[in-house]
Every structure is written in structure tokens, then in C-alpha cells.
């Protein structure tokens, strides 16, 4: 039986894959290991993803989630925030809203994959996404 909520989150993953890999490359370049990274893709218009995206943007200090959402709408895109956080923070972020995701983050990931949590359609889904080569010949 089709699950429209999961389909919506998979749509977000598909359309933000390049941004995930770019943010992962930045995180790795700053010293965070792929194994200790959680990529978060949050729909900023969602009842769960919106507050999470705004909180993450505030913590980053250099992002305005609402301004980014407005720019995405102009382009006809779903407003999203893509960020990479350390595993410990990812576990804490989802402990209350989705304990299953939080517990899943503690499990080992297949080599060559990164943990991605997609937040949208009123919930969140944890996935292991293959790390792709980033333009310029390097990989995250």
C-alpha cells in the first residue's frame, strides 16, 4: 500500500541529494568524519521540519530559514534546509520527536554511506545514502 508521507520525504531526498553531498563535503573538510555525521533535510514549511529548520538556522547564525524558504518558493521548489550535524547532536535532535530515528542513528552504517534524516510530511525518515563523488574529483 502506498505511503504518501514516505513518498513526500523521498521526493525531498531526491531533490536535495546534491545539496546533501555539498554539505557533507564541507563537514568532512572541517574535520567531521562521515561516520560521525548526520545529514538533515528539513521541509521548512512542515509542522515538524519548520521548527527544526529554524532552530538549526538560528544555531548556525548565518542562515535565515524564512528568507531561504521565500527564495525556494520563487523558484517553484519545496523550501528546505540541508545541514550536517555531528552524530551526538543528531541523536539528541530526534530523541523526543522520533525515538526510532534516534535509535537508528546509533546503528552502524554500511561503508560508503552517510546517515540522512529527511523531515517532512509530519514525520521523519532515516536513510543510508551512498556518498557520491563531489565535483572536482574528490569525494566526501
N, CA, C and O of each residue as an XYZ file, in Angstrom:
560
protein
N       0.836     -1.175      0.000
C       0.000      0.000      0.000
C       0.889      1.249      0.000
O       1.791      1.355      0.831
N       0.653      2.188     -0.908
C       1.478      3.399     -0.983
C       1.406      4.223      0.304
O       0.369      4.279      0.966
N       2.513      4.851      0.638
C       2.589      5.717      1.806
C       2.921      7.128      1.321
O       4.080      7.415      1.022
N       1.914      8.025      1.237
C       2.161      9.365      0.696
C       3.154     10.176      1.521
O       3.884     10.999      0.968
N       3.194      9.957      2.839
C       4.148     10.691      3.664
C       5.581     10.273      3.335
O       6.461     11.122      3.196
N       5.810      8.974      3.213
C       7.135      8.482      2.846
C       7.495      8.941      1.436
O       8.636      9.328      1.184
N       6.539      8.901      0.523
C       6.782      9.376     -0.845
C       7.209     10.843     -0.834
O       8.114     11.223     -1.578
N       6.582     11.664     -0.014
C       6.928     13.086      0.079
C       8.353     13.254      0.602
O       9.102     14.093      0.102
N       8.729     12.462      1.601
C      10.091     12.557      2.131
C      11.119     12.056      1.112
O      12.207     12.623      1.006
N      10.791     11.013      0.372
C      11.709     10.521     -0.666
C      11.877     11.560     -1.769
O      12.962     11.695     -2.335
N      10.812     12.291     -2.076
C      10.880     13.389     -3.049
C      11.872     14.455     -2.556
O      12.696     14.947     -3.327
N      11.783     14.803     -1.267
C      12.723     15.771     -0.698
C      14.158     15.264     -0.798
O      15.062     16.021     -1.151
N      14.367     13.999     -0.492
C      15.708     13.417     -0.584
C      16.229     13.522     -2.007
O      17.344     13.990     -2.237
N      15.424     13.087     -2.950
C      15.840     13.082     -4.356
C      16.231     14.484     -4.825
O      17.258     14.656     -5.481
N      15.423     15.473     -4.493
C      15.663     16.831     -4.985
C      16.743     17.582     -4.220
O      17.149     18.669     -4.630
N      17.208     17.019     -3.119
C      18.247     17.689     -2.330
C      19.534     16.886     -2.238
O      20.410     17.200     -1.433
N      19.649     15.858     -3.054
C      20.820     14.976     -2.992
C      22.124     15.732     -3.222
O      23.105     15.507     -2.513
N      22.141     16.620     -4.201
C      23.363     17.380     -4.491
C      23.729     18.288     -3.310
O      24.902     18.411     -2.958
N      22.724     18.920     -2.705
C      22.977     19.781     -1.547
C      23.495     18.957     -0.368
O      24.358     19.419      0.378
N      22.977     17.753     -0.199
C      23.450     16.874      0.878
C      24.939     16.592      0.690
O      25.725     16.703      1.631
N      25.314     16.229     -0.530
C      26.715     15.897     -0.789
C      27.607     17.121     -0.636
O      28.736     16.996     -0.161
N      27.132     18.295     -1.025
C      27.920     19.523     -0.862
C      28.122     19.839      0.623
O      29.226     20.195      1.037
N      27.061     19.711      1.423
C      27.175     19.977      2.861
C      28.057     18.916      3.536
O      28.806     19.224      4.464
N      27.962     17.679      3.068
C      28.811     16.614      3.602
C      30.278     16.915      3.313
O      31.131     16.745      4.184
N      30.570     17.357      2.106
C      31.950     17.695      1.743
C      32.479     18.819      2.636
O      33.632     18.776      3.066
N      31.646     19.823      2.918
C      32.057     20.916      3.812
C      32.331     20.391      5.208
O      33.308     20.787      5.843
N      31.478     19.503      5.688
C      31.647     18.946      7.028
C      32.921     18.134      7.130
O      33.663     18.243      8.106
N      33.169     17.318      6.116
C      34.383     16.500      6.106
C      35.615     17.402      6.039
O      36.611     17.145      6.715
N      35.547     18.454      5.227
C      36.672     19.385      5.112
C      36.960     20.097      6.436
O      38.098     20.478      6.710
N      35.913     20.273      7.256
C      36.110     20.932      8.551
C      36.508     19.944      9.643
O      36.685     20.335     10.796
N      36.650     18.660      9.289
C      37.171     17.676     10.236
C      36.169     16.673     10.783
O      36.545     15.820     11.587
N      34.907     16.743     10.376
C      33.907     15.785     10.864
C      33.939     14.541      9.979
O      33.805     14.641      8.759
N      34.114     13.387     10.580
C      34.164     12.134      9.822
C      32.775     11.768      9.309
O      31.776     12.030      9.979
N      32.707     11.166      8.131
C      31.428     10.744      7.549
C      30.687      9.832      8.521
O      29.468      9.934      8.658
N      31.414      8.938      9.197
C      30.792      8.005     10.143
C      30.170      8.710     11.348
O      29.307      8.147     12.022
N      30.605      9.930     11.615
C      30.099     10.683     12.764
C      29.174     11.818     12.320
O      28.950     12.770     13.067
N      28.635     11.711     11.093
C      27.822     12.776     10.519
C      26.394     12.311     10.272
O      26.152     11.177      9.860
N      25.459     13.210     10.532
C      24.056     13.020     10.178
C      23.671     14.197      9.296
O      23.774     15.351      9.712
N      23.231     13.906      8.089
C      22.705     14.963      7.221
C      21.207     15.061      7.489
O      20.509     14.049      7.551
N      20.726     16.282      7.644
C      19.313     16.525      7.895
C      18.752     17.347      6.746
O      19.291     18.398      6.396
N      17.669     16.858      6.167
C      16.950     17.587      5.122
C      15.573     17.874      5.704
O      14.788     16.955      5.934
N      15.280     19.152      5.942
C      14.026     19.510      6.600
C      13.197     20.433      5.718
O      13.680     21.468      5.259
N      11.951     20.053      5.486
C      10.976     20.894      4.788
C      10.613     22.023      5.747
O      10.016     21.777      6.795
N      10.968     23.258      5.397
C      10.764     24.380      6.315
C       9.300     24.792      6.438
O       8.961     25.605      7.298
N       8.428     24.242      5.591
C       7.004     24.565      5.685
C       6.232     23.495      6.461
O       5.025     23.628      6.665
N       6.910     22.456      6.885
C       6.289     21.329      7.576
C       6.139     21.611      9.070
O       6.925     22.361      9.648
N       5.121     21.004      9.691
C       4.873     21.210     11.119
C       6.011     20.685     11.990
O       6.215     21.184     13.097
N       6.751     19.695     11.516
C       7.897     19.154     12.249
C       9.196     19.764     11.719
O      10.043     20.205     12.496
N       9.345     19.786     10.412
C      10.572     20.277      9.790
C      10.791     21.772      9.947
O      11.931     22.219     10.068
N       9.708     22.556      9.948
C       9.837     24.012     10.047
C      10.504     24.464     11.332
O      11.508     25.174     11.284
N       9.965     24.068     12.486
C      10.615     24.479     13.741
C      12.049     23.953     13.863
O      12.924     24.642     14.386
N      12.283     22.735     13.381
C      13.629     22.177     13.438
C      14.578     22.996     12.560
O      15.691     23.320     12.975
N      14.136     23.327     11.349
C      14.971     24.103     10.431
C      15.286     25.480     11.014
O      16.426     25.938     10.940
N      14.282     26.139     11.593
C      14.517     27.460     12.172
C      15.498     27.383     13.344
O      16.365     28.246     13.488
N      15.364     26.360     14.174
C      16.281     26.192     15.311
C      17.706     25.933     14.824
O      18.662     26.485     15.369
N      17.844     25.101     13.808
C      19.176     24.809     13.272
C      19.769     26.049     12.608
O      20.968     26.301     12.736
N      18.952     26.823     11.905
C      19.426     28.044     11.254
C      19.879     29.071     12.294
O      20.897     29.741     12.114
N      19.117     29.188     13.378
C      19.499     30.110     14.447
C      20.828     29.704     15.065
O      21.682     30.547     15.339
N      20.993     28.404     15.279
C      22.235     27.909     15.886
C      23.422     28.169     14.959
O      24.513     28.501     15.423
N      23.210     28.017     13.644
C      24.285     28.267     12.685
C      24.648     29.746     12.650
O      25.804     30.105     12.425
N      23.654     30.597     12.874
C      23.919     32.018     12.948
C      23.993     32.748     11.619
O      23.792     33.962     11.575
N      24.275     32.045     10.547
C      24.423     32.722      9.260
C      23.323     32.346      8.272
O      23.441     32.618      7.077
N      22.261     31.726      8.761
C      21.150     31.328      7.905
C      19.855     31.952      8.397
O      19.651     32.138      9.596
N      18.993     32.268      7.457
C      17.645     32.725      7.775
C      16.698     31.766      7.064
O      16.489     31.878      5.857
N      16.128     30.826      7.807
C      15.295     29.771      7.222
C      14.108     30.359      6.473
O      13.734     29.849      5.417
N      13.508     31.423      7.001
C      12.348     32.018      6.342
C      12.733     32.689      5.022
O      12.004     32.585      4.036
N      13.878     33.377      5.001
C      14.343     34.016      3.764
C      14.680     32.959      2.715
O      14.370     33.124      1.535
N      15.320     31.871      3.156
C      15.641     30.786      2.228
C      14.365     30.152      1.680
O      14.303     29.797      0.503
N      13.347     30.010      2.530
C      12.067     29.441      2.095
C      11.423     30.319      1.032
O      10.880     29.813      0.050
N      11.481     31.621      1.222
C      10.899     32.550      0.242
C      11.609     32.428     -1.102
O      10.962     32.431     -2.150
N      12.944     32.321     -1.075
C      13.698     32.156     -2.331
C      13.331     30.844     -3.030
O      13.206     30.807     -4.254
N      13.160     29.780     -2.265
C      12.796     28.480     -2.850
C      11.416     28.547     -3.496
O      11.212     28.010     -4.585
N      10.477     29.199     -2.832
C       9.120     29.307     -3.391
C       9.131     30.049     -4.716
O       8.403     29.682     -5.639
N       9.951     31.093     -4.821
C      10.058     31.858     -6.067
C      10.533     30.943     -7.199
O      10.112     31.099     -8.346
N      11.404     29.993     -6.876
C      11.924     29.052     -7.887
C      10.993     27.855     -8.099
O      11.287     26.982     -8.915
N       9.870     27.809     -7.369
C       8.936     26.698     -7.500
C       9.401     25.435     -6.801
O       8.959     24.339     -7.147
N      10.284     25.569     -5.824
C      10.834     24.425     -5.097
C      10.208     24.321     -3.706
O       9.616     25.279     -3.209
N      10.346     23.159     -3.092
C       9.930     22.982     -1.705
C      11.015     23.605     -0.832
O      12.182     23.227     -0.938
N      10.648     24.554      0.028
C      11.659     25.171      0.892
C      12.252     24.150      1.856
O      11.528     23.524      2.630
N      13.563     23.987      1.807
C      14.237     23.023      2.673
C      15.492     23.622      3.280
O      16.070     24.573      2.755
N      15.891     23.049      4.383
C      17.177     23.341      4.976
C      17.950     22.032      4.971
O      17.443     21.000      5.410
N      19.174     22.081      4.474
C      20.041     20.906      4.466
C      21.247     21.239      5.332
O      21.935     22.234      5.104
N      21.491     20.403      6.320
C      22.608     20.630      7.230
C      23.215     19.298      7.639
O      22.538     18.271      7.664
N      24.496     19.333      7.957
C      25.177     18.166      8.503
C      25.540     18.479      9.943
O      26.094     19.536     10.244
N      25.221     17.547     10.826
C      25.496     17.727     12.248
C      26.236     16.503     12.772
O      26.144     15.420     12.193
N      26.968     16.676     13.868
C      27.622     15.513     14.480
C      26.584     14.506     14.977
O      25.467     14.880     15.334
N      26.955     13.248     14.996
C      26.066     12.162     15.408
C      25.399     12.437     16.749
O      24.189     12.256     16.884
N      26.170     12.870     17.738
C      25.631     13.114     19.077
C      24.478     14.128     19.028
O      23.459     13.938     19.692
N      24.636     15.197     18.249
C      23.580     16.200     18.115
C      22.378     15.624     17.367
O      21.234     15.894     17.734
N      22.629     14.838     16.328
C      21.539     14.208     15.583
C      20.699     13.298     16.473
O      19.470     13.309     16.398
N      21.355     12.525     17.302
C      20.647     11.631     18.231
C      19.776     12.448     19.174
O      18.627     12.091     19.434
N      20.324     13.543     19.685
C      19.566     14.403     20.602
C      18.404     15.101     19.893
O      17.322     15.235     20.464
N      18.621     15.545     18.650
C      17.576     16.242     17.892
C      16.308     15.409     17.733
O      15.195     15.931     17.804
N      16.488     14.105     17.517
C      15.348     13.241     17.225
C      14.881     12.406     18.418
O      13.934     11.630     18.290
N      15.525     12.552     19.563
C      15.179     11.739     20.734
C      13.704     11.884     21.127
O      13.054     10.891     21.456
N      13.177     13.098     21.096
C      11.783     13.311     21.514
C      10.803     13.147     20.355
O       9.754     12.523     20.512
N      11.143     13.707     19.188
C      10.185     13.703     18.074
C      10.082     12.355     17.366
O       9.016     11.998     16.865
N      11.183     11.605     17.322
C      11.158     10.302     16.674
C      12.225      9.401     17.294
O      13.329      9.284     16.761
N      11.894      8.763     18.422
C      12.866      7.902     19.111
C      13.404      6.776     18.223
O      14.536      6.329     18.410
N      12.603      6.316     17.262
C      13.072      5.268     16.355
C      14.217      5.755     15.484
O      15.180      5.023     15.253
N      14.120      6.989     14.998
C      15.209      7.577     14.214
C      16.429      7.756     15.111
O      17.549      7.426     14.722
N      16.204      8.279     16.309
C      17.306      8.489     17.243
C      18.047      7.174     17.510
O      19.277      7.139     17.490
N      17.306      6.104     17.756
C      17.922      4.792     17.998
C      18.631      4.293     16.743
O      19.712      3.709     16.830
N      18.031      4.517     15.583
C      18.632      4.081     14.325
C      19.950      4.766     14.031
O      20.836      4.180     13.409
N      20.081      6.009     14.478
C      21.335      6.735     14.259
C      22.497      6.082     14.982
O      23.649      6.235     14.576
N      22.208      5.361     16.041
C      23.266      4.695     16.823
C      23.802      3.442     16.121
O      24.893      2.970     16.441
N      23.048      2.914     15.180
C      23.473      1.695     14.487
C      24.546      2.009     13.438
O      24.595      3.104     12.877
N      25.389      1.026     13.197
C      26.452      1.189     12.200
C      25.847      1.377     10.812
O      24.807      0.803     10.488
N      26.503      2.172     10.020
C      26.083      2.430      8.643
C      27.020      1.650      7.715
O      28.202      1.472      8.011
N      26.476      1.195      6.604
C      27.308      0.494      5.626
C      28.437      1.409      5.158
O      28.234      2.614      5.011
N      29.618      0.853      4.925
C      30.726      1.672      4.414
C      30.306      2.369      3.109
O      29.607      1.798      2.271
N      30.754      3.606      2.973
C      30.441      4.371      1.770
C      29.073      5.028      1.805
O      28.616      5.560      0.793
N      28.407      4.998      2.970
C      27.080      5.599      3.122
C      27.100      6.638      4.247
O      27.915      6.567      5.167
N      26.196      7.587      4.148
C      26.022      8.592      5.192
C      24.586      8.510      5.705
O      23.664      8.210      4.946
N      24.407      8.776      6.983
C      23.071      8.798      7.574
C      22.376     10.092      7.160
O      22.931     11.179      7.318
N      21.165      9.972      6.631
C      20.370     11.136      6.238
C      18.999     10.992      6.883
O      18.351      9.952      6.764
N      18.565     12.039      7.564
C      17.219     12.078      8.120
C      16.448     13.127      7.338
O      16.830     14.297      7.298
N      15.360     12.695      6.717
C      14.508     13.597      5.954
C      13.286     13.899      6.811
O      12.586     12.990      7.260
N      13.040     15.189      7.032
C      11.942     15.635      7.890
C      10.940     16.395      7.030
O      11.254     17.431      6.443
N       9.740     15.858      6.972
C       8.679     16.486      6.183
C       7.429     15.635      6.257
O       7.452     14.523      6.784
N       6.345     16.158      5.730
C       5.060     15.441      5.730
C       4.692     14.962      7.130
O       4.116     13.887      7.300
N       5.034     15.781      8.137
C       4.638     15.472      9.507
C       5.456     14.418     10.219
O       5.053     13.955     11.286
N       6.592     14.022      9.667
C       7.402     13.000     10.309
C       8.833     13.026      9.827
O       9.260     13.971      9.164
N       9.575     11.981     10.161
C      10.976     11.892      9.738
C      11.321     10.449      9.398
O      10.772      9.498      9.955
N      12.258     10.329      8.458
C      12.703      9.018      7.984
C      14.220      9.007      7.926
O      14.833      9.928      7.385
N      14.828      7.963      8.484
C      16.274      7.772      8.444
C      16.624      6.859      7.281
O      16.015      5.807      7.084
N      17.626      7.289      6.513
C      18.086      6.509      5.368
C      19.610      6.470      5.345
O      20.268      7.386      5.839
N      20.160      5.421      4.779
C      21.583      5.348      4.487
C      21.753      5.674      3.020
O      21.264      4.941      2.161
N      22.441      6.766      2.722
C      22.579      7.239      1.347
C      24.025      7.070      0.902
O      24.941      7.479      1.616
N      24.246      6.464     -0.283
C      25.614      6.327     -0.769
C      26.275      7.696     -0.940
O      25.671      8.633     -1.461
N      27.508      7.787     -0.495
C      28.266      9.023     -0.664
C      28.685      9.104     -2.124
O      29.261      8.168     -2.677
N      28.384     10.240     -2.732
C      28.698     10.435     -4.153
C      29.953     11.280     -4.300
O      30.308     12.054     -3.412
N      30.607     11.118     -5.423
C      31.756     11.939     -5.733
C      31.292     13.376     -5.919
O      30.301     13.640     -6.601
N      32.013     14.290     -5.311
C      31.716     15.718     -5.400
C      32.495     16.273     -6.586
O      33.630     15.866     -6.838
N      31.881     17.202     -7.312
C      32.553     17.838     -8.451
C      33.967     18.259     -8.101
O      34.206     18.755     -7.000
N      34.900     18.074     -9.006
C      36.285     18.432     -8.742
C      37.128     17.213     -8.421
O      38.325     17.353     -8.168
N      36.544     16.023     -8.421
C      37.310     14.817     -8.271
C      37.386     14.241     -6.879
O      37.784     13.087     -6.718
N      37.014     15.008     -5.859
C      37.077     14.475     -4.510
C      35.774     13.802     -4.135
O      34.775     13.922     -4.846
N      35.786     13.105     -3.035
C      34.544     12.548     -2.521
C      34.448     12.874     -1.050
O      35.453     13.062     -0.364
N      33.230     12.934     -0.587
C      33.011     13.287      0.820
C      33.285     12.099      1.700
O      33.156     12.192      2.921
